[in-house]
């Protein structure tokens, strides 16, 4: 064979090889590479989306935390206010109770004083009656009179 025929056969064989590689190997390999690129692109997109969602979640968490702190401060201030109201109410009730106890004690003291005066009046009356009886039973002379007066003064 001549060199031209050999060269022509080699060119045809090379073209068949290129066509075979393109059809059998290159197309599936290209498809695999495109699929891999798509997966990588989707992964990067999902990572960006996840990063954005993470930022949004952090902002929301900060807002919720801030709101919770505000609510806690409001609850604490209300509790302190209610506590001071309870203390003030207790002070008022204690003052009222003290006044009531004081009035009751004062009334009891007045009753005791009244009873003591009544008791003293009865004793004075009984002493006066017994002194009068003694005077009337005995003779009236100066010595007896002085003795009875001394006895009467000692008994009071």
C-alpha positions in Angstrom: 0.0 0.0 0.0 1.0 3.4 -0.6 1.6 6.1 2.0 -1.5 8.0 0.9 -3.8 5.1 1.3 -2.2 4.4 4.7 -2.6 8.0 5.7 -6.2 8.0 4.5 -7.0 4.8 6.4 -5.4 6.3 9.6 -7.4 9.5 9.2 -10.6 7.5 8.9 -9.6 5.4 11.9 -8.8 8.5 13.8 -12.1 10.1 12.9 -13.9 6.9 14.0 -12.0 7.0 17.2 -12.9 10.7 17.8 -16.6 9.9 16.9 -16.5 6.9 19.3 -14.9 8.8 22.1 -17.3 11.7 21.6 -20.3 9.5 21.4 -19.5 6.8 24.0 -17.1 8.5 26.5 -17.2 12.3 26.1 -21.0 12.7 26.4 -21.5 10.7 29.6 -18.3 12.2 31.1 -19.6 15.7 30.2 -23.0 14.8 31.7 -21.3 13.6 34.9 -19.3 16.8 35.1 -22.4 19.0 34.5 -24.3 17.0 37.2 -21.4 17.5 39.6 -21.3 21.2 38.8 -25.0 21.5 39.4 -24.7 19.6 42.7 -21.9 21.9 43.8 -23.9 25.0 42.7 -27.0 23.7 44.6 -24.8 23.0 47.6 -23.4 26.6 47.5 -26.9 28.0 47.0 -28.1 25.9 50.0 -25.2 27.1 52.1 -25.9 30.8 51.2 -29.6 30.2 52.0 -28.7 28.5 55.3 -26.3 31.3 56.2 -29.1 33.9 55.5 -31.6 31.8 57.5 -29.0 31.6 60.3 -28.6 35.4 60.3 -32.4 35.8 60.4 -32.7 33.3 63.2 -30.0 35.1 65.2 -31.8 38.4 64.7 -35.1 36.9 65.8 -33.4 35.3 68.8 -31.9 38.7 69.7 -35.4 40.3 69.4 -37.0 37.5 71.5 -34.3 37.9 74.1 -34.7 41.6 74.2 -38.5 41.3 74.5 -38.0 38.7 77.3 -35.7 41.0 79.2 -38.2 43.9 78.8 -41.0 41.6 80.0 -38.9 40.4 82.9 -38.1 44.1 83.9 -41.8 44.9 83.7 -42.7 41.9 85.8 -40.1 42.9 88.4 -41.2 46.5 88.5 -44.8 45.4 88.9 -43.8 43.0 91.7 -41.8 45.7 93.5 -44.8 48.1 93.1 -47.2 45.4 94.5 -44.8 44.6 97.3 -44.6 48.2 98.3 -48.4 48.4 98.2 -48.7 45.3 100.4 -46.2 46.9 102.9 -48.2 50.1 102.9 -51.4 48.2 103.4 -49.8 46.3 106.3 -48.6 49.5 107.9 -52.1 51.0 107.7 -53.7 47.8 109.1 -51.1 47.7 111.8 -51.7 51.3 112.8 -55.5 50.7 112.8 -54.9 47.5 114.9 -52.6 49.5 117.3 -55.3 52.2 117.6 -58.0 49.6 118.3 -55.8 47.9 120.9 -55.0 51.2 122.5 -58.6 52.2 122.7 -59.5 48.8 124.1 -56.8 49.1 126.7 -57.9 52.7 127.6 -61.5 51.5 128.0 -60.3 48.6 130.2 -58.2 51.0 132.3 -61.2 53.3 132.7 -63.3 50.4 133.8 -60.6 49.3 136.3 -60.4 52.8 137.7 -64.1 53.0 138.0 -64.2 49.7 139.8 -61.4 50.8 142.1 -63.2 54.0 142.9 -66.5 52.1 143.6 -64.6 49.7 145.8 -63.0 52.6 147.7 -66.3 54.3 148.1 -67.8 51.1 149.6 -64.8 50.8 151.9 -64.9 54.5 153.0 -68.7 54.1 153.5 -68.2 51.0 155.6 -65.4 52.6 157.6 -67.5 55.7 158.2 -70.4 53.5 159.3 -68.2 51.4 161.6 -66.6 54.6 163.0 -70.0 56.1 163.6 -71.2 52.9 165.3 -68.2 53.0 167.6 -68.7 56.6 168.4 -72.3 56.1 169.2 -71.7 53.0 171.3 -69.1 54.6 173.5 -69.2 57.7 175.7 -68.1 60.9 174.3 -65.0 62.0 176.2 -61.8 63.6 174.8 -59.5 60.6 175.4 -61.8 58.1 173.8 -62.4 60.5 171.0 -58.7 60.8 170.2 -58.2 57.0 170.4 -61.0 56.4 168.0 -59.7 59.1 165.6 -56.2 57.5 165.6 -57.8 54.1 164.9 -59.8 55.5 162.1 -56.9 57.2 160.5 -54.7 54.0 160.7 -57.4 51.9 159.1 -57.6 54.3 156.1 
